């Protein structure tokens, strides 16, 4: 049986929040300035309210994760 894929949390990342566009970029830079490693993944449907999942704007949102270097 194949091994389940690891999640960001399994790899030591802490989920911070979901951000949109320019705010995501500001948050990424802020966390980097504070000494964190940062990744911004595309939002997964489970992260959004049911009424938002059909909207194409959801593709512009990112989930911000950080971990200490």
N, C-alpha and C positions, 0 to 999 in steps of 0.2 A: 504494500500500500504506500503510495507516495506521501512524503512528508508535507504537512500543511505549510503554506508560505508564512514566513515571519512577518509580524506587523512592526510598525515603527516602534511601538512600545516595547516589543520583545527585544529590540535592538538598543534599548536605552534612551529612546527619544521621549520627550514629554510633549503631549499635545497642548498647545496654548490656546488657539482660537481660530476662527474662520474669518478671513479678511478679503476685501475686494480691491482690485486694482492698485491705485497709488498707496492706499493704506497698507496693503500687504507689503509693498516695497519699503515703506517707512519702517514697518515693524521688523522686517528682515534686517535692515541696516542697523536699527537700534539694538537688536539682540546680538548682532556681530560686534558692534562697538562695545557691548558689555562682556564680550569674551565667549559667547556661545557659538557652537556650530548650529546652523539653521538650514532647514529644508522647508519648502512650500509645495505641498502636493495638491493636485487637482481635487476639488471637493467630491466626495463620494455621495451618492444619493441618500444614504442613511444619515448623513450629516445635515440634511436640509429638511424643512417641513414638507409634508406631503404635497401641499398646494404649490410648492416652488420647484419641484423636480421636473416639470414639463417646460419650464422657462429656459430659453437658450442663454440667458444671462448667468445662469449657474456655472457655466463653463469659465467665467471670469473670476470666480471665487477660488481662494487657495486656503488650505488648512496649514497653519504654521506649527512646526515642531522644532524644539530646541533640545540640545544636550550640552553638558559641560565638555570642554576640550580636555 
